[in-house]
Amino acid sequence: MSAMKGKSRIHMIGDSCKRRVMLIHGAGFYWETCFASIADALRDKYCLLIAELEGHCHEPDEFMVSVEESADKIIHSLNQRAVRDIDIIYGISLGASIALEIALKNKLSVSTLILDSGQYESMGEMTEQYSAIMAGEFKKIINGEHLISPVKENMGYLSNNDVDVLQPLIFPDITQEALYRAFLAAYSYDIKERSEKLGMKVGILLGGNEIYAKNSIPLVERICLKAPDIHEFPHKGHAEALSREPRLITGIINKYMCGQ
């Protein structure tokens, strides 16, 4: 795996001449471990471009500022690699917001956008408070402690399986500041007033138990020129498919690549 130098690190896996799939991780997640199974399944078929978000590394020298800025940095990094077109961009959670923003900027040619469990409406006056809460909650997950009940319910972990699902995805050495800044970017992002439209094929993924992700579907539908496909994983919580059954996601990626 190679990583480009600069403020936005893009890890390229596989043959650069093959069709391209970009993967963007969520707040607190670690690029290498959260996408390990997907990378193993797809690396021989496609060129994988995996973004590493600011602050999600050892000894970070910067943190996330906003979804928009992270999207700009990723686009700039791709341009430096002479990447102008991507077949599929898949983003999970905060990564879904960044994937959506990349598509809305329309500076790259994107054939298919896959948005997994995203939230695209600002939390307003609650943004800073909720970001601080979630940073603390993710630190608890790292230590093997369960989320508080309201957070657990909103994220859809009805079987008390939040630690089992999230712990393998989260970067264990992430700092409190990096988590807070990432959640602040996630909960500040808002597309309600955006006038741009998405002309590419769009797939929306979510766990059937999730609340916020389900409420976000109409926001994406409003800006799509064609009705998006909805892929709901029954009885699953946030990022549960990615963590426990990544084959479900690789299957969807392969189907979109085949034009189904």
Helices and strands as residue ranges (DSSP letters): E 2-3, E 9-13, E 20-24, H 31-34, H 36-42, E 47-52, H 67-80, E 85-92, H 94-105, E 109-116, G 124-126, H 127-142, H 149-155, H 162-166, H 176-188, E 201-207, H 212-222, E 229-233, H 240-244, H 246-257
